[in-house]
Amino acid sequence: MNDLIQLLPDAIANQIAAGEVVQRPASALKELLENAIDAKAKNISVVVKDGGKSLIQVVDDGMGMSITDARMCFERHATSKIRKSDDLFAIRTHGFRGEAMASIAAVAQVEMRTKRAEDELGTCIVIEGSMVKKQEPVVFRDGSSISVKNLFFNVPARRNFLKSHAVETRHLVEEFQRVALAYPEVAFSFFQNDLELFNLTEGKLSKRIIGIFGKQYRNQLIACQEESPHISIKGYIGKPEQAKKTRGEQYFFVNNRFIKSNYLAHAVQNAFEALISSDQHPFYVLFLTIDPKHIDINVHPTKTEIKFDDERTIYGVVRSAVKQALGAHHVVPMIDFSMDVNLTDNWSADGAKRQEIGAENDYRTYRGPALANKNAKGWEQLFRQNPEDRALQFDPDKGDPEEGQLMTFPSKANEKEDSQSPSREVSMGYGKTFQVEQAYIIAQTSSGLLIFDQQAAHQRILYERYFRQLEHSGGASQQCLFPQTITLSPADFALVMDLKEELSDLGFLLTVFGQHSLLINGVPADISISSEKVLFEELLEQFKHFKNELSLGRKENLARSLAKKTAIKKGDLLKTQEMENLAGQLFACQNPNYSPEGIKTFVKLDVNKIEQFFY
């Protein structure tokens, strides 16, 4: 009987390794950027085409390579970082395993041009599927240029699993941002299909953050710094009001290497306790510097996960650093001492003046979510949206005012605080509907009671409506009287361009308005909103949140996201006709029993069950 076990050919072994190292175009870009950083480059340029499927090119002005090194870098386990096993625990650079270039060359057509400063000529090497096609001297400037063309050209099954150009571009931008944040002293540029997305000059970390995420972060950054015997922390966190529903803009770097750590993310989240709600996530870019012997970075193929030998200490230091930064920048609740004490005597007898300045100081004091609506009275109430004006948009009694007609708006001061008084409930009469705590709808039937969760029920109605529009491209749109401009990050802009057709089917009318900017000309009909820009931003954040947390199709995700953002909320006061129409539309749905998130929309209490409560 013949022997069964044989050594794999190098080409197949490289393709297997590529399955771990090169999962998509962004994986190849990550390896090339890290090699450029290790080569001590000061200027790095990235060019991608068709989401990296056709071309990924990285050009740097680093130290370059000799003829021998240029050829050896494509061999498996060829590295300049490791000489003995102890070196694994003293690594401060990026690539060290010696598989990246070999893996990329196994599944793409690679062309490298490189030259050292002391050499007269550079070297050009062309490799296709691990086979060297050409190696010759060339005239080239100092540094390196590596072009990866037709990724997975020889593995069509892997290429078929790649996403659309816009989605792959978004992943490429994310990898680029991580490296660019880690090295603000290096100048970066990024071109996608000959369009410049980034042009980042060298500078401070704060300048790099603003260059990547936009000018809106200029006044939202809080410096964070902590020094301890074993670890030092520096970076920036965002103000609480900058928190979002998604985790996208959260970056941890350990020894300038980007990592993912739910444990450390919880430490930051815990430091923001009582300042943001539990479903929001703060912005942060934090750099941790620690002796390499206290961490193990060789625990994941992509090197984005590491192990600490003392995680509890690291957790405590991170939490303490963030809390101190928040306290030092006066974003926690506190008394405002900014008033000039020298003016006290001039107005001490004027009670009205004291009240005016006291109100101003209260306005300046930051309130967390728990305090945001506590005892809100007076003029602030005028800016609150009347729930009756936005509830369901299907009240037949509500008509458009005629031109020139005198309109009277009721004052909040004249409204009774207890809208569910006994007299009101009695006036409902037999078979009518009414609200409980402005959150649940009670409807009497011939056999008992139906109790509706108004928010869950309306989400189900809207979800099915929006999903039908996406399936049949039948969404109506209402034109904006004053179109609003919205500026997005490059990753979000690429995402919107990928979703442009679906957003149009829902009723959004968008026009590209400059680099990374959109003009919102229309929104879906039957949506009562105060700001189209806020609606679109919240929809995008909700879409990314569902994309990260759930495995949903694009249309289902969009329908769920828009339904969640536009549905009536608990606390909205509804008229009787609106409540009855809500119940009728719910039972017309294909699945009226549950909301898109799996929450019960209604429960039924028959007479027999009600009697059991009393006997």
BADOFI-469843 format. One record per atom (N, C-alpha, C, CB): x, y, z. Coordinates in steps of 0.1 Angstrom, whole numbers, plus 5000, padded with zeros to 4 digits. Glycine has a CB too. Layout:
<atoms>
XYZ/...
</atoms>
This chain:
<atoms>
500849885000/500050005000/500950125000/499050005012/500650224991/501450344990/501250435002/501050424977/502250515005/502150615016/501150725012/503550675019/500450775022/499350865019/499751015022/498150835028/500651035031/501051175035/502151225026/501451175050/501951345021/502951405012/503051555015/502651384997/504151615012/504351755014/503551835003/505851795014/502951935008/502252024998/503252094989/501352125005/502852114976/503652204968/503652344973/503152204953/504652424971/504752554976/503552644972/506052624972/503152634959/502052714954/500752694962/501852684939/500452564964/499252534972/499352574986/498952374971/500552554992/500752595006/500552745007/502152555011/501052824997/500852964998/499453004996/501753034987/498652934988/497252964987/496452935000/496652884975/496852825007/496252795019/496552905030/496752665025/497852955030/498153065039/497453185035/499653085039/497253215022/496553335018/495053335023/496553345003/494553215025/493153205030/493053265044/492653065030/494153265052/494153325065/494553475064/495053255074/495553505057/496153635057/495353735048/497653625052/494953685036/494353775026/492853725024/495053765012/492053785033/490653755032/489853835022/489953765046/490253955020/489654045010/490754155006/488354115016/490454244997/491454344993/491954425005/490854434983/491154455015/491554535026/492654465034/490454565035/492654325034/493754255041/495054275034/493354105041/495054275021/496354295013/496854445015/496154274998/495854535016/496354675018/496954695032/495154775016/496354625042/496854635055/498354585056/496054555065/498654475049/499954425049/500954515042/500054285043/500554565031/501454655023/501654785031/500854685010/500654845038/500854965045/501854945057/499555015050/501654825064/502554795075/503954775071/502054675083/504154715059/505554705054/506154835051/505554615041/505354935046/505855065043/506255135055/504755145035/505455125066/505755185079/507055125084/504555165089/507154995084/508354935089/509654975081/508254775088/509455015069/510555065060/510855205063/510255045046/510255265074/510555405078/510155505068/511955415082/509055485060/508555575050/507955705057/507555515041/508155815051/507555945056/506455995047/508656045056/506355935035/505255965026/504755835019/505656075015/503455815021/502855685016/501655725008/502455585027/501555664996/500455694987/499755564983/500955764974/498455564984/497655444981/496755464969/496855394994/496755374960/495855384948/495055254947/496655414935/493755264946/492955144945/491955164934/492155104958/491555054927/490555064916/489554944918/491255064902/488354974915/487254874916/487254804930/487454774905/487354884940/487254824953/488454734957/486054744955/489554764950/490754684952/490854554944/490954654967/489754524937/489754394929/490754404917/488354364925/490754524911/491654534899/493054584903/490954644889/493154674913/494454724916/494454774930/494854834907/495554744937/495954804950/497454834949/495654704962/497754964949/499155004948/499555094960/499355084935/500655054966/501255134977/502655184973/501255044990/502855314973/504055374970/504655444982/503955474957/505855414986/506455484997/507855524994/506455385009/508455615003/509755665002/510655605013/509755815002/510455485016/511155415027/512555375022/510455295032/513155285030/514555245028/514755165016/515155175040/513755095010/513855014999/514554885002/514655084988/514754794992/515354664994/516454644983/514254554993/517354554987/518354504978/517754404968/519654454985/518554364958/518054264949/517754134956/519154234938/518554094965/518353964973/517153974982/519553924981/517054084989/515854104998/514554114990/516054235006/514554174978/513354184970/512854054966/513654274958/513853964963/513453824959/513053744971/514553754951/513753754982/513453674994/512153715001/514553695004/511653834999/510453875006/509253795002/510254025005/509353734990/508153654985/508253514989/508153664970/509253474997/509353335002/508653325015/510853295003/508053205017/507353185030/508353185042/506553045029/507853245053/508553245065/509953325064/508753105071/509953415054/511153495053/510853635060/511553515038/511653665070/511353785078/512753845083/510453755090/512653975085/513854045090/513754065105/514054175083/512554025111/512254065125/512653955135/510854095126/512653825131/512853715141/514153645138/511653625140/514953625149/516153545148/516053435158/517353635150/515453445169/515253345179/513953355185/516453355190/513453255193/512153255198/511853365208/511853115205/512853415215/512653525224/512253655217/513953545232/512553665204/512253785197/510753795195/512953775183/509953685196/508553695195/507953785206/507953555196/508653795217/508053875228/508754005230/508153795241/509354055219/510054185219/509754255206/511554175222/508654225200/508354285187/507654425188/507354185179/508154525182/507654655182/507254695168/508554755188/507554615158/507154655144/505954565140/508354625134/505554575127/504354505123/504554365117/503654595112/504854355104/504954225099/506154155104/505154235083/505954025108/507153955114/507053805111/507153975129/505953755106/505753615103/506353565090/504353575105/506453665081/507053625068/506053555059/508253545070/504753575060/503853515051/503053605042/502853435059/503053735045/502153825039/502453835024/502353965045/503653875020/503953885006/503853754998/505353945004/504253645004/504153514998/502653484995/504753405006/501753515005/500353485004/499753574993/499653505017/500053704993/499553794983/499953744969/499953934986/501153714967/501653674954/501053544950/503153664955/500553464959/499953334955/498553354949/499853244967/497953464952/496553474947/496353604939/495553474959/497453664934/497353794926/498453804917/497253914935/498453904908/499553944899/500254064906/499053974885/501454034910/502154134918/503354194911/502654074932/503554324911/504654384905/505354474916/504354474893/506654454918/507354524928/508454604922/507854434940/508654734925/509754814921/510354874934/509354924911/511654854936/512254904948/513754934946/512154794959/514255034954/515555074953/516055134966/515755184942/517255104970/517855164982/518655284978/518855064989/518855374988/519555504985/520955474980/519555594997/521655374985/523055354981/523255274968/523755274992/522155224962/522255154949/521955254938/521155044949/522555224926/522455304914/521155264907/523555284905/520855134907/519655084900/518755014910/519954994888/517455014907/516454944915/516254804909/515255024917/515254734915/514854604911/513354594908/515254504922/513054524897/511654504893/511354354893/511254574879/510354314900/509954164901/508454164898/510354104915/508154064889/506754044885/506453894889/506454074870/505453874897/505053734901/503553714899/505453714916/503153604893/501753564891/501553434897/501353574876/500653424907/500353294913/501553214918/499653204903/502453284925/503653234931/504753204921/503353114939/504453224908/505453204897/506153334893/504853134885/507453334894/508253454890/508253464875/509653454896/507653574870/507653594856/508753684850/506253654852/509253774859/510253864854/511053924866/509653974846/512353934865/513154004874/514254074867/513753904885/514354204868/515354284861/515554414868/514754304846/516754474865/517054604871/516354714864/518654634870/515954814871/515154924865/515655054872/513654914868/515355164865/515655294871/514455334879/515855404859/514655364892/513655394901/514155484912/513055264907/513255564918/513655644929/513755564942/512655764931/514255624952/514455554965/513055524971/515255644975/512955404976/511755354982/511155234974/510655464981/509855214976/509255094970/507855124964/509154974980/507555044954/506155054948/505754914946/506155144935/504554874952/504054744951/502654744946/504154664964/502454684934/501054684928/500554544928/501154734913/499354524934/498654404935/497454414925/498154364949/497454334914/496454344904/495654214903/497154374890/494354224900/493454114898/493554014910/493854044885/493254054921/493253974933/492353854931/492854054946/492753734935/492053604934/491753574920/490753614942/492653614911/492353584897/492453434894/493453654888/493253354902/493353214901/492553134911/494853174902/491753204919/490853134928/489453204926/491353154943/488753164915/487453224912/486453214923/486953174899/486453104931/485453084941/485653194952/485652944948/486853224955/487153334965/486753474959/488653334969/486953494947/486653624941/485153644940/487253634926/484353534938/482953544938/482353584951/482353414933/483053564962/482553594975/482853734979/483153494985/483553814971/483853954974/482554034972/484954004965/482454134979/481254224979/481354324967/480954294992/480354414967/480354514956/481554604958/479054594957/481854684947/482954774948/482854874959/483054854934/481654924962/481455024973/481754964986/480055084972/481354844989/481554775002/483054745004/480754645003/483654694993/485154664995/485954794996/485654584982/485454904990/486155034991/486055075006/485555134982/484855055012/484655095026/485655025035/483255075030/485854895033/486754815041/488254865038/486654665037/488554905026/489854955023/490055085031/490054975008/489055175031/489155305038/489355275053/487955385035/488655185058/488755155073/490255115076/487755045077/490755025068/492154985071/493155095069/492554865061/492955185059/493755295057/493655395069/493355375044/492455415074/492255505085/493055455098/490855525088/492955325100/493655275112/495155295111/493455115113/495755275100/497255295099/497555445099/497755235086/496755525093/496955675093/496855735106/495955735083/495855685114/495755725128/496955695137/494455675135/497455575135/498555525143/499855605140/498855375140/499955665128/501255735125/500955875119/502055645114/500555965128/500256105123/501456175118/499656185134/502656125122/503956185117/504256145102/505056155126/503456065097/503656015083/502556075074/503655865081/502956125062/501956185053/501356075045/502656295044/500056075043/499355975036/498456035025/498455885045/498255965014/497256005004/496555875000/497856074992/495255894995/494455774991/493655814979/493455725003/493855734968/493155764956/492255644952/494155794944/490955664949/490055554946/489555594932/488955544956/489855504922/489455524908/489755664904/487855504907/491055704907/491555834902/490955954910/491455854888/490155934920/489556034928/490256034942/488056014930/490756154946/491456164958/490456174970/492356284958/490556074979/489656064990/490356135003/489255924994/491656115004/492356165015/493656225010/492656055026/494056335017/495356395015/495856445029/495356515004/496456365036/496756385050/498256425052/496456265059/498556545056/499856585059/500356545073/500056745057/501656545075/502156505088/501756615098/503656475087/501556575111/501256665121/500856595134/500056755116/500156665142/499656605155/498556515153/499356725165/498256435164/497256335163/495856405162/497256255176/495656515168/494356585167/494156635153/494356705177/495156685146/495056725132/494756605123/496356785127/495356485126/495056365118/493556325120/496056255122/493056335132/491656295135/490756375127/491356295150/490956515127/490156605120/490256575105/490456755123/491456545100/491656525086/490956395081/493156515083/490756305090/490156175086/488656185088/490656065094/488156235099/486756225103/485956355100/486556185117/486656465097/485956585094/486156695104/484456555092/485756815099/485956935108/485056945119/485857055099/483956865119/482956865130/483556815143/481756785126/484756745142/485456695154/486356795160/486156565151/486456915154/487357015159/487157055174/487357135150/485857065177/485557105191/484956995199/484557225190/485156875195/484556755202/485556665208/483756675192/486856705207/487956615212/488356655226/489156615203/488556555235/489056575248/490356495250/487956525259/491456565253/492756495255/492656405267/493856605257/493256285265/493356185275/494756135277/492356065272/495256135289/496656095291/496856045305/497656215289/497555935306/497755875319/499155795319/496655765323/499855815329/501155745331/501255665343/502355855331/501655535341/501855445353/503155365351/500655345354/503655305361/504955235359/504955125348/505255165372/503755065345/503754955336/503154995322/503054835341/502355095322/501655135310/501355285309/500255055309/501455335297/501055475295/499955485285/502355565291/499055585287/497955595278/497855745273/496655565285/497655765260/497455895255/496555885243/498855965251/495955995240/494955995228/493856095231/494455865226/492756075224/491556165225/490356085227/491556255213/489356135234/488056085235/487056195230/487656035249/485856155226/484856245222/483956295233/484056185211/483356405232/482456455242/481256365242/482056605240/480556355254/479356265254/478356295244/478756285268/478056415240/477056445230/477456395216/476756595229/478756355214/479256305202/478956155201/480656335200/478456085211/478255945211/477255905200/477855895225/477455785195/476655735184/476155595187/477355735171/475255545179/474655415181/475555305177/473355405174/476555335169/477455225164/478855245170/477555235148/479655135169/480955135175/482055175165/481254995180/481655225153/482655235142/483855325146/481955305131/483655435152/484755525154/485355505168/484255675153/485855395171/486555355183/487755275180/485555265192/488955335185/490255275181/491155265193/490855375170/491655145194/492655115204/493955075197/492154995214/495055125201/496355095196/497255055207/496955215188/497854935206/498854895216/500154885209/498454755222/501054975214/502454985208/502255015193/503254855209/501255105190/500955155176/500355045167/502255215170/499954945173/499254835165/497754835168/499854695168/496954855158/495454855160/495054715166/494754895148/494154725176/493654595182/492154615184/494354565195/491454505185/490054495189/489954425203/489154415179/489354495212/489254445226/487954485232/490454485235/487054385233/485754415240/485954455255/484754305239/487054395260/487254415275/487654565277/488454325279/488554615269/488954755271/487854845266/490254785262/487054805256/485954895252/484954905264/485254835240/484754805271/483854805283/484454905293/483654665289/485754915295/486355005304/486055145301/487854985305/486055185288/485755315283/484255345285/486155335269/483455245281/482055265283/481655285297/481255135277/482255215306/482055225320/482355365325/482755115328/483455425320/483855555324/482855665320/485255595318/482055635309/481055725305/479755705311/480955715289/479655615321/478455585328/477755705333/478655485339/476455715331/475555825335/475755955326/475855865349/476655945317/476856055307/476156035294/478256095305/476155905290/475455865278/474555745281/476555825267/473655715272/472755605275/473455475271/471455615266/472955365276/473655235275/473755185260/472855125283/472855235251/472955185237/473755285229/471555175232/474455375235/475355465227/476855435230/475055615231/477655475220/479055435221/479855565218/479455325211/480855595227/481655715226/482755705215/482255755239/483155815210/484355815201/485555815209/484255945192/486555745205/487955745212/488955695202/487855675225/490155755204/491355705197/492455705208/491855795185/492755585214/493655575225/494755485222/492855515237/495955535226/497255465224/497755415237/498255555217/497955285238/498555215250/499955175247/497655095254/500955215255/502355175253/502655095265/503255305252/503154965262/503454875272/504654785268/502154785275/505354735277/506554655274/506054525266/507254605287/506554495255/506154385247/506154255254/506954375234/506954235264/507054115271/505754085279/508254105281/504954185281/503654175289/502454145280/503454295297/502654135267/501554105257/502053995248/501154225250/501053925242/501253825232/500453865220/500853675237/501153905209/500453955197/500253845187/501154065191/500753725189/500753615179/499653515182/502053545178/498453575184/497253485188/496153495178/496753525202/496353565167/495353575157/495953605143/494253695160/495453545133/496153555119/496253705115/495353485109/495253785118/495253925114/495954015124/493853975111/496353955135/497054035146/496254145151/498454085140/494954145151/494154245157/493654215171/492954275148/494054095176/493754055189/494954015196/492653935189/495154065209/496354035216/495953995230/497254155217/496853935238/496553895252/497553975261/496853745253/496954025272/497754095283/497953995294/496954225288/499054005300/499353915312/498653965324/500853905314/498154085325/497354145336/496254235331/498354215346/495154175327/494154245320/493354335330/493154155314/493254295343/492454375352/493154505355/492354295365/494454505356/495254625358/495054725346/496754605360/495154665334/494954755322/493554815322/495254665309/492554735325/491154775326/491054895335/490254665330/491654885347/491554995357/492255115352/492054945370/493355105346/494155225342/493355295331/495555185337/492855225321/492055285310/490855355315/491655175300/490055285324/488855345330/489255475337/488155255339/490255475345/490655585353/491155705344/491855555363/491855675333/492355775324/491155845318/493255715314/490155775313/489055835306/488155915316/488155725300/488055865328/487255945338/487956075342/487055855351/489256065344/489956195347/489856295336/491456155350/489956245323/489856335312/488456405311/490156265299/487456325314/486056385314/485956485325/485056275316/486456455337/486456545348/487256675346/486856485361/488456655340/489256775338/488756875328/490656725333/487856825319/487356905308/485956945311/487456845295/485456925323/484156985328/483056935320/484257135328/482956805316/481856755309/480956665318/482256675297/481356655331/480456585340/479656695347/481356505351/478456655353/477656755360/478456825371/476456685366/478356955371/479057035381/478457175382/480557045377/478857245392/478457385394/479257475385/478557425408/478657575379/479357665370/479957785378/478457715358/481257795379/481857905387/482458015378/482957845395/481858015365/482458115356/481958255358/482058075342/480958275367/480458415369/481458505376/479158405377/481558625372/482458725378/481958765392/482658845369/482658735402/482258765416/482258915419/483058685426/483058985411/483159135414/481859205411/484259195406/480959135403/479759205399/478559165409/479359165385/478859085419/477859035428/477059145435/478458945438/477759245440/477159355448/476159435439/478159445454/476459445426/475659535418/474259475415/476359555404/474059345416/472759295413/472259205424/472859215400/472859205436/472459115447/470959145451/473359135459/470559275450/469159305454/468159285443/469159445459/468659255431/467759245420/467359095418/468359305407/466259055422/465958905422/465758865407/464658885429/465258945399/465058905385/466358875378/464259015377/467358965381/468658945375/469258815380/469559065378/469158785393/469658655398/469058545391/469458655414/467758545389/467058435382/467558415368/465558455382/467858535361/468358525348/469658455347/468358665341/470658495355/471958445355/471958295360/472958525364/471058265369/470958125374/470458035363/470058115386/469558085355/469058005343/470157985333/467858075337/470958095331/472058075322/473057975326/472758215320/473457975339/474357875344/473757735343/474657905359/472457725346/471857585344/471957535330/470357585349/471857635320/471957595306/473357545303/471557715297/474357605309/475757575306/476057435312/476657675311/475457395322/475857275329/475357155321/475157265343/476257065319/475956945311/475056855318/477256865307/474056805312/473156705318/473256575311/471656755317/473356465318/473456335313/472056295309/473956235323/471856165303/470556125299/469556115310/470655985292/470056085322/469056075333/468556205338/469756005345/469256315334/468756445338/468256535327/469956515345/468256475315/467956555303/466556615303/468156475291/465556545308/464156585307/463556605321/463356495299/464356605331/463856615345/463456755348/464956575355/462156775352/461556905355/461757005345/462256955368/461656965332/461757065321/460557145320/462156985308/460557275322/459357355322/459757485315/458857385336/458757575313/459057705308/459257705293/460257765315/460157795289/460357815274/460957695267/461357925272/461657605274/462157485267/461057395261/463057405277/459857405268/458757325263/458357365249/457657325273/458557495246/458057545233/458757485221/458257695232/460057435224/460757375213/460557225211/462257405215/459757165220/459457025219/458357005208/459056965233/458556895201/457656865190/456356805196/458256765180/455256855192/453956795197/453756655191/452756895193/453656555199/453456425194/452256405185/453356325205/451256495187/450056485178/450356525164/448956565184/451456605162/451756655149/452556545141/452556775150/453056445147/453956345140/453556205142/455356365145/452456175148/452156045153/452055945141/450956035161/450955945134/450755835124/450455895110/449655745128/450056015109/449756085096/448656015089/451056075088/447655965096/446555905089/445155955096/446655755089/445156065102/443956115109/443056185098/444356215120/441956125095/441056185084/440556315088/439956095081/440456345101/439856475105/440856585104/439356465120/442056555101/443156655101/443356705087/444456605107/443056825084/443156875070/444156995069/441756925065/444557025057/445457135055/444757265057/446157125041/445357365064/444757495066/444657575053/445557575077/443557645051/443457725040/444357845040/441957755037/444657895029/445458015028/444758135035/445858045014/445458195043/444958315050/444158275062/444158395041/443958155065/443158115077/443858135089/442757965076/443158185100/443758215112/443958085120/442958315121/445158055124/445457925131/445857955146/446657855125/445257885155/445557905169/446257775175/444157925177/447357795181/448157685187/447857685202/449657705184/447457575208/447157575222/448457585230/446457445226/448457645242/449657655250/449757535259/449557785258/450957495262/451157385271/450657425285/452657355272/450757555288/450357595302/448857575304/450657745304/448057565294/446657545295/446257405295/445857625284/447157305293/446857165292/446757115306/447857095283/445957015308/445856945321/446956845321/444456875323/447656835332/448756745334/448356595334/449556775347/447156575340/446656435340/445756405329/446056405354/446256355317/445456335306/444656205307/446356325294/444956125317/444255995319/443356005332/445155875319/442756115334/441856135345/440656035344/441356275347/439956005356/438855915355/437755965346/438255895369/437556105346/436456155337/436756135322/436356305339/438056135319/438456115305/438255965301/439956145303/438555875310/438355735307/436855705306/438955645318/436055765314/434555735314/434055785301/433855805326/434555905296/434055965284/434355885271/434556105282/435355785273/435755705261/434555615257/436955615265/433755565267/432655485264/432955345261/431855555253/431955265259/432055125256/432655105242/430755055257/433655015241/434254975228/435255075223/433154955219/435555185229/436555275225/437955235230/436155415229/438955305224/440355285228/440855395236/441155255215/441855365244/442455475252/443955425255/441755505265/444755525259/446155505262/446355485277/447055615256/447455405280/447855395294/449355445294/447755245299/449655545302/450955595303/451555645289/451955495309/450655675280/451055715266/452055615260/451655855267/451855485263/452755385258/451955265253/453755345269/450855235259/450055115255/448655155252/450055015267/448055095242/446755115238/445855005242/446655135222/444755045249/443754945253/442554955245/443354965269/442154845239/440954835230/440054725235/441354815215/438754755237/437754665242/437154585230/436754735250/437054455231/436454375221/435254305228/437454275215/434554225220/433354155225/433754045234/432554095213/434953995234/435453885242/436453925253/435953775234/436854045253/437754085263/438554215260/438753985265/439854215262/440654335259/441854305250/441154395272/442254395242/443454395235/444454505240/443254405219/445654465243/446654565248/447754575238/447154525262/447954685232/448954705221/450154785227/448354785209/451354745223/452554825225/452654915213/453854735226/452355045214/452155135203/453455155195/451755275208/454655145201/455855165194/456155035186/457055195204/456054925192/456354795185/455354775174/456254675195/454054805176/453054785166/453354875154/451654815171/453655005156/453955095145/455255055138/454055245150/456255005145/457454955138/457054845128/458454915148/456254755132/455854645123/455154695111/454854545131/454154795113/453454855101/454454915092/452454955106/455355005097/456255075088/457254975082/456955175096/457754875089/458654785083/458154715071/459054675094/456954665072/456354595060/456054695049/455054525064/455654815052/455454915042/456754945035/454855045048/457854975042/459055005036/459654895028/460055055046/459554775033/460054655026/459354635013/459954525035/458054655013/457254645000/457754754990/455754665002/458054874995/458554974986/459954934980/458755104993/460754874988/462154834983/461954714974/462954794995/461054634976/460854514967/460254564953/459954414973/459354664953/458754704941/459054834936/457254694943/460054904943/460555034939/459455134938/461255024925/458555134948/457355224947/457355324958/456155134948/458455364964/458355464975/458055604970/459655454982/457155664976/456855804973/457755904981/455355844976/457956024975/458856114981/458256254983/460156124973/458556324994/458156454996/459356554994/457456475009/459156654986/460256744983/460556834996/459956834971/461856854998/462256945009/462157095004/463656915013/461457175012/461357315009/462757385009/460457385018/463557345018/464957395019/465857275020/465157495031/466457225008/467357115008/468457135018/467857084994/468857025025/469957035035/471156965030/469456975048/472357015033/473556955029/474156875041/474657065025/474656755038/475256675049/476556625044/474256545052/477556635053/478956595050/479256465058/479956705054/479756365051/479956235057/481456205056/479156125049/481756105065/483156055064/483255975051/483455965076/484555955046/484655875034/484055735034/486155865030/484155665045/483555535046/482055545046/484055465060/481455635053/479955655052/479555695038/479555755063/480355785032/479955825018/479955715009/480955935013/480955625010/481055505001/479855415004/482355425003/479455405017/478255325020/477055375014/478155315036/476855505015/475655565009/475555554994/475555715013/476755564987/476755544973/476355404969/478155574967/476755304978/476355164976/474855144978/477155074985/474255224987/472855214990/471955304982/472655225005/472555384973/471855494967/470555444960/472755564956/470555334953/469355284946/468255244956/469755154938/468655174967/467655144977/467055264984/468255044987/467955364987/467455484994/466455554985/468655574997/466755554972/465855614962/464455544962/466455614948/464555414963/463255334963/462455374976/463555184963/463055404987/462355444999/461755584998/463255435011/462355664989/461855804988/462855914991/460755824997/464155874993/465155974996/465656024982/466355915004/465756154980/466256214968/467556274972/465256324962/468656214967/470056264971/470856304959/470756154979/471656404961/472456454950/473856474956/471956584944/474856424948/476256444953/476556594952/477256364944/477056644963/477356794964/478756814969/476256864973/479756794961/481056814965/481656684970/481156924975/482856684975/483556574980/482956524994/485056594982/482456404994/481856345006/480656415011/482956345017/480056495003/478856575007/477656534999/479156725007/476456545005/475256514998/474256625000/474656375002/473356644990/472256734991/470956654993/472256834979/470256675004/469056595006/467856685000/468756565021/467356644989/466256714982/464856664986/466456704967/464856534990/463556484994/463656365003/462856434981/462656335011/462556225021/461356145018/462656285035/461256025024/459955945022/458756025026/460055815030/457656005019/456456065022/455856015035/455356045011/454956085041/454256055053/455156045065/453555915052/456256115065/457156115076/457256265081/458656065073/456856285093/456856425099/458156435107/455656445108/459056525102/460356545108/460656685109/461456465101/461556725118/461956865120/463256885112/462156895134/464056785109/465356795102/465556675094/466456825113/465656695081/465956585071/467356535074/465856635057/468256625077/469656595080/469756495092/470556715082/469056525103/469156445115/468556305111/468356505126/467456305104/466756175100/467756085092/465556205092/468456145083/469356075074/470556025082/469856155062/471156105091/472256065099/471855945109/472756185108/470655955115/470255855124/469955725116/468955905132/469355735104/469155615096/470455545093/468355655083/471455625089/472755565086/473355495098/473655675080/473255565109/473855505122/473055375125/473755605133/471755375124/470955255127/471255145118/469455285127/471455175105/471855075095/473155005098/471855135081/474155095102/475455035105/475354955118/476455145107/474554995128/474354915140/473754785137/473454995150/472754775129/472154645126/473154565118/470854665118/473954625109/474854555101/475954485109/475554645091/476354555120/477354495129/476754395138/477954605137/475554405143/474954315153/474254205147/474054395162/473654215135/472754115129/473254085115/471254165129/472853965111/473053925097/471853945089/473553775096/471654055083/470454095075/470854135061/469754215082/469854105052/470054155039/469954305038/468954095030/470454365027/470454505026/469054575027/471154555014/468154515020/466754575020/466154555033/465954505009/466254445039/465654425052/466254515063/465754275057/467554535062/468254615072/467754765070/469754615070/467654815058/467154945055/465754965060/467254985041/464854865057/463454875061/463354885077/462654765056/464154795083/464054795098/464654925104/464854675103/465754975098/466355095103/465455215102/467655125096/464755235090/463955345088/462655335097/463555365074/462155215098/460955195107/461255225121/460455045106/462455185126/462755215140/462955365142/464055135144/463455435133/463655575135/462455665133/464755625125/461455615125/460355705122/459055655130/460055705107/459055545136/457855495143/457555585155/458055355148/456255595159/455955665171/456655605183/454355665173/456855685193/457555635205/456655625217/458755725208/457155555227/456455565240/456555705246/456955455250/455355755250/455255885255/454555975245/456655935258/454355935233/453556015223/452156005225/453955975209/451456115226/449956115228/449256095215/449556245235/448356005214/447655975202/446156005204/447755825198/445556045193/444056065193/443355935191/443656165182/442055925194/441355805193/441355745179/439855835198/441155835169/441155785155/442455725152/440755895146/443555785156/444855735153/445155605160/445955835158/444655585172/444755455179/444055345171/444355465193/442755375167/441955275160/442555245147/440555325158/443155335140/443755315127/445055235129/444055445119/445755255140/446955185142/446655035144/447655235155/445555005152/445154865154/444754805140/444054855164/443954875132/443554825120/444654795110/442554915113/445654885109/446754865100/447654745105/447554985099/447754735118/448554625124/448054485119/448654625139/446654465121/446154335117/446054315102/444754325123/446354415094/446454405080/447854355076/446154525073/448854355085/450254305082/450254155081/451154355094/451354115074/451553975072/451853905085/452653945062/452653965094/452953915107/452754015118/454553875107/451454025122/451054135131/451454105146/449654155131/451953985149/452153945163/453454005169/452153795164/454454025160/455754075166/456254185158/456753955166/457054275164/457754375157/458954315150/458254485167/459654395141/460854345134/461954295144/461354445125/461954345156/462954305166/462454195175/463354425174/461354135172/460854025179/460054055192/461953935183/459654175194/458854215205/457354205202/459154365209/456654155212/455154135210/454554265207/454554065222/453654275197/452954395194/451654415202/452654405179/451054295206/449854305214/449654175221/448554335204/448854185232/448454065239/446854075241/449154055253/446253955242/444853945243/444453895257/444253855232/443553965263/443053915276/441553895274/443254025287/441153765274/439753735272/439053745286/439453595266/437753735286/436953755299/437353645309/435453745296/437553525305/437953415314/439253445321/437953285307/440253495313/441553525319/441453645329/442553555309/440553735326/440353855335/439753805348/439553965328/438753715347/438153665359/439053585368/436953565355/440153525362/441053455370/441853545380/442053375361/441953675376/442653765385/441953795398/442853895378/440653765398/439853795410/439353675417/438653875405/439553555412/439053435419/440253335421/437953365411/
</atoms>
